[in-house]
């Protein structure tokens, strides 16, 4: 396998850095031809992934988290170059979805060497991506796009808690969520789901391509290669509704809650009053209105052989 390895120095915690060299040495011993690259600023990973495709790489392996993975996907959509992961981020939800690690917890640290072993055994698969538009531009998302409270928490984390995130990992999410959870009020939202139009007062809405979200199974019926995007709308007015939703998500009781609505569509439009933050794969980059459509099977990914059962409709290829 001829692969470019893109390392995000800002991902994860300094204590994990020693594991990267061991994991890359293992891949080299397994016969992988590696070209190592490092990102320095937001947007670099997209450029480096696109450059890898132009230079004939068969795969791009990201060393980072969901945000770094998303940047790489934006450089690889439609190229046929496979995207792999050695998890070194804070959330690592894609890694959990693939079985590279358990669902993220506040105490768990990713095992990069274990992920490298699974990467050697991996197979190629085609998955859908979301293509989103806002007033600030367009962007692909690989996992999800969120509007409302969850995007506001991500915005707080991005703007105020980066040092906390680097030092304390997932505990930074608790820090960043504390104020928005109690201050946020539900907003009036207009949604278009293909030809269906709805009005709701929502705390947050998530357009998802996979079942997992923030370490919990939010949309168990979502499949990453079915040509659809799943939409989860959490209705409410203030912090008691937020706490209820968080508690129910933790125990999967949200599936029977009448204030949580599930939809499936190929194109989604979300307008809110007032305008609210929007995130793509955990990175806050815009504000509503958001328009997103599915691009079927546009991204090639590397998956462990056992990973397909939970979130794909088609078997893996060799």
Legacy VTK file of the C-alpha trace (Angstrom):
# vtk DataFile Version 3.0
C-alpha trace
ASCII
DATASET POLYDATA
POINTS 318 float
0.000 0.000 0.000
1.391 3.375 -1.053
0.037 5.823 1.516
0.506 9.398 2.604
0.254 9.850 6.366
-1.078 13.244 7.463
-0.391 14.065 11.101
-2.283 16.820 12.886
0.064 17.993 15.668
-2.829 19.779 17.380
-4.951 16.611 17.744
-5.053 14.576 20.925
-2.793 15.104 23.922
1.014 15.349 24.102
1.241 12.126 26.145
0.013 10.135 23.126
2.684 11.342 20.714
5.139 8.508 21.354
2.640 5.974 20.027
2.615 7.506 16.529
6.191 6.505 15.658
5.557 2.921 16.760
2.351 2.698 14.729
4.021 4.053 11.587
6.947 1.677 12.034
4.475 -1.209 12.243
2.812 -0.136 8.981
6.211 0.099 7.280
7.145 -3.386 8.499
3.841 -4.657 7.087
4.891 -3.441 3.634
3.273 -0.026 3.494
5.215 2.652 1.639
4.676 5.818 3.675
5.106 9.510 2.923
4.742 11.542 6.111
3.166 15.011 6.095
2.303 17.433 8.920
-0.452 20.018 8.949
0.150 23.452 10.419
-3.172 25.288 10.093
-6.842 24.624 9.406
-7.289 23.715 5.757
-3.815 22.187 5.383
-5.122 18.630 5.654
-7.506 19.133 2.713
-4.658 20.466 0.586
-2.294 17.646 1.613
-4.926 14.982 0.923
-5.632 16.422 -2.519
-1.889 16.556 -3.200
-1.547 12.900 -2.179
-4.211 11.922 -4.719
-2.439 13.924 -7.441
0.854 12.186 -6.615
-0.594 8.703 -7.029
-1.171 7.625 -3.427
-3.447 4.636 -2.953
-4.477 5.776 0.514
-4.327 8.717 2.887
-4.014 7.825 6.570
-4.988 10.581 8.980
-3.446 10.749 12.447
-5.968 12.893 14.292
-9.637 13.101 15.193
-12.975 13.553 13.460
-12.242 17.128 12.409
-8.924 16.179 10.801
-10.601 13.226 9.104
-13.268 15.548 7.705
-10.642 17.885 6.274
-8.984 14.946 4.506
-12.332 13.755 3.145
-12.838 17.179 1.560
-9.657 16.605 -0.424
-10.477 13.022 -1.442
-14.156 13.031 -2.448
-14.473 11.555 -5.922
-10.779 10.592 -6.256
-10.987 6.885 -5.388
-8.077 7.275 -2.964
-8.925 5.452 0.270
-9.119 7.303 3.593
-7.826 5.548 6.713
-7.459 6.605 10.335
-5.105 6.269 13.262
-7.192 7.893 16.034
-5.487 10.652 17.965
-8.305 13.138 18.500
-10.553 14.133 21.346
-13.867 12.672 20.243
-12.796 9.868 17.855
-16.388 8.974 16.963
-15.486 7.558 13.536
-12.898 5.330 15.208
-15.566 4.076 17.614
-17.995 3.478 14.735
-15.354 1.329 13.008
-14.545 -0.630 16.154
-11.013 0.787 16.299
-11.792 1.718 19.893
-14.739 1.590 22.296
-17.275 4.396 22.290
-15.450 7.501 23.537
-15.505 8.101 27.269
-13.975 10.750 29.495
-11.239 8.352 30.639
-10.428 6.358 27.502
-7.341 7.079 25.414
-7.071 5.759 21.841
-4.791 2.771 21.220
-2.973 3.840 18.069
-1.012 0.599 17.727
-4.192 -1.490 17.869
-5.672 0.757 15.184
-2.554 0.249 13.025
-2.956 -3.529 13.235
-6.567 -3.246 12.097
-5.568 -0.839 9.345
-3.276 -3.490 7.842
-6.274 -5.870 7.688
-8.632 -3.241 6.306
-10.677 -3.348 3.114
-12.049 -0.642 0.852
-15.641 0.574 0.931
-17.574 3.395 -0.707
-19.638 5.650 1.554
-21.900 8.650 1.058
-20.949 12.157 2.105
-23.012 15.235 2.765
-22.488 18.351 0.631
-23.478 21.456 2.563
-23.980 25.108 1.668
-24.176 28.139 3.944
-23.704 31.847 3.310
-19.968 31.417 3.929
-19.452 28.722 1.292
-19.763 25.004 0.695
-18.235 22.017 2.413
-18.407 18.215 2.479
-19.137 16.479 5.745
-18.363 12.832 6.289
-20.233 12.093 9.525
-22.712 14.807 10.470
-23.698 18.442 10.403
-25.350 19.990 13.451
-27.408 23.123 14.065
-28.224 24.775 17.386
-27.008 23.848 20.854
-24.470 21.209 19.849
-22.886 23.579 17.328
-22.837 26.317 19.983
-20.966 23.981 22.354
-18.471 23.210 19.601
-18.116 26.935 18.935
-17.377 27.579 22.619
-14.847 24.765 22.654
-13.164 26.068 19.509
-13.039 29.688 20.652
-12.339 29.402 24.367
-11.229 25.925 25.371
-8.493 24.781 22.987
-5.813 24.730 25.749
-8.240 22.792 27.972
-8.914 20.355 25.119
-5.230 19.707 24.502
-4.496 19.106 28.174
-7.610 17.346 29.409
-9.119 15.720 26.294
-12.841 15.017 26.491
-13.193 16.810 29.822
-12.978 19.978 27.725
-16.427 19.158 26.293
-17.876 19.199 29.806
-16.254 22.581 30.422
-17.459 23.992 27.113
-21.018 22.674 27.535
-21.667 23.991 31.040
-22.707 27.532 30.144
-24.526 26.935 26.818
-26.644 24.115 28.266
-28.192 26.423 30.844
-28.301 29.582 28.725
-29.531 28.222 25.400
-33.199 28.626 24.478
-34.974 26.709 21.764
-35.183 28.514 18.427
-37.876 28.622 15.765
-36.798 26.455 12.857
-38.136 25.873 9.372
-37.075 22.580 7.835
-37.361 21.286 4.302
-36.837 17.547 3.926
-36.965 16.933 0.178
-40.515 18.132 -0.616
-41.779 18.082 3.005
-41.795 21.362 4.939
-41.991 21.569 8.744
-41.878 24.152 11.508
-40.508 23.215 14.913
-39.036 24.861 18.005
-35.749 23.043 18.413
-32.841 22.807 20.804
-30.656 21.190 18.153
-30.901 19.251 14.911
-28.379 16.798 13.500
-28.046 15.675 9.884
-26.174 12.388 10.202
-24.578 9.799 7.941
-23.790 7.228 10.678
-25.526 5.833 13.793
-23.065 7.221 16.378
-22.983 10.802 17.574
-20.780 12.051 20.434
-20.236 8.475 21.564
-23.920 7.481 21.721
-26.181 5.757 19.205
-28.339 8.636 18.029
-29.696 7.260 14.745
-29.548 3.443 14.817
-31.064 3.112 11.336
-28.537 5.401 9.635
-26.353 3.738 7.013
-23.352 5.423 5.443
-23.892 3.961 1.965
-27.679 3.985 1.509
-28.008 7.225 -0.478
-29.866 9.014 2.349
-29.105 11.409 5.187
-30.863 10.865 8.517
-32.149 13.901 10.403
-32.678 13.967 14.183
-34.602 16.975 15.527
-34.608 17.577 19.293
-37.449 19.904 20.216
-37.661 22.088 23.319
-37.534 25.511 24.890
-34.893 25.704 27.637
-32.377 23.853 29.811
-34.790 21.301 31.363
-35.482 20.043 27.833
-31.755 19.934 27.125
-31.008 17.888 30.247
-33.852 15.528 29.389
-32.497 14.988 25.888
-28.956 14.385 27.160
-30.154 11.847 29.710
-32.335 10.027 27.227
-29.572 9.915 24.619
-27.237 8.305 27.120
-29.678 5.416 27.615
-31.160 5.369 24.060
-34.563 6.359 25.418
-34.742 9.235 22.957
-36.011 6.791 20.323
-39.441 6.699 21.989
-39.605 10.393 22.955
-42.306 12.294 20.997
-40.193 15.486 21.226
-37.407 13.799 19.251
-38.269 13.484 15.560
-36.523 11.300 13.002
-36.558 11.884 9.257
-34.704 10.695 6.178
-34.071 12.800 3.099
-31.706 13.364 0.212
-31.753 17.154 0.563
-32.307 19.103 3.765
-32.677 22.822 4.387
-32.692 24.284 7.910
-33.462 27.939 8.658
-33.594 29.270 12.215
-34.681 32.520 13.799
-32.332 33.858 15.020
-29.452 32.439 12.955
-27.597 29.695 14.821
-24.116 28.129 14.595
-23.570 25.200 12.238
-20.848 22.582 12.541
-19.510 20.040 10.069
-18.047 16.898 11.664
-17.548 18.734 14.939
-15.936 21.897 13.563
-18.055 25.088 13.818
-17.675 26.903 10.516
-20.880 28.735 9.663
-24.381 29.843 10.666
-27.837 29.009 9.389
-29.400 28.746 6.898
-27.958 25.335 6.062
-28.663 23.329 2.910
-27.266 19.791 2.728
-27.651 17.045 0.166
-26.319 13.507 0.003
-23.631 12.592 -2.515
-23.946 8.806 -2.830
-20.828 6.659 -2.468
-18.449 9.484 -3.236
-15.722 8.669 -0.713
-13.535 5.547 -0.488
-12.608 4.541 3.071
-10.531 1.812 4.697
-12.512 -0.290 7.176
-11.648 -3.251 9.400
-13.359 -6.433 8.109
-15.773 -6.558 11.053
-16.842 -2.916 10.798
-19.433 -3.107 8.031
-22.246 -4.827 9.876
-23.426 -1.887 11.966
-23.565 0.946 9.443
-23.219 -0.283 5.850
-25.722 -1.912 3.512
-23.120 -3.402 1.138
-20.275 -5.831 1.978
-16.678 -4.693 1.925
-14.512 -5.262 -1.141
-11.022 -6.754 -1.082
LINES 1 319
318 0 1 2 3 4 5 6 7 8 9 10 11 12 13 14 15 16 17 18 19 20 21 22 23 24 25 26 27 28 29 30 31 32 33 34 35 36 37 38 39 40 41 42 43 44 45 46 47 48 49 50 51 52 53 54 55 56 57 58 59 60 61 62 63 64 65 66 67 68 69 70 71 72 73 74 75 76 77 78 79 80 81 82 83 84 85 86 87 88 89 90 91 92 93 94 95 96 97 98 99 100 101 102 103 104 105 106 107 108 109 110 111 112 113 114 115 116 117 118 119 120 121 122 123 124 125 126 127 128 129 130 131 132 133 134 135 136 137 138 139 140 141 142 143 144 145 146 147 148 149 150 151 152 153 154 155 156 157 158 159 160 161 162 163 164 165 166 167 168 169 170 171 172 173 174 175 176 177 178 179 180 181 182 183 184 185 186 187 188 189 190 191 192 193 194 195 196 197 198 199 200 201 202 203 204 205 206 207 208 209 210 211 212 213 214 215 216 217 218 219 220 221 222 223 224 225 226 227 228 229 230 231 232 233 234 235 236 237 238 239 240 241 242 243 244 245 246 247 248 249 250 251 252 253 254 255 256 257 258 259 260 261 262 263 264 265 266 267 268 269 270 271 272 273 274 275 276 277 278 279 280 281 282 283 284 285 286 287 288 289 290 291 292 293 294 295 296 297 298 299 300 301 302 303 304 305 306 307 308 309 310 311 312 313 314 315 316 317
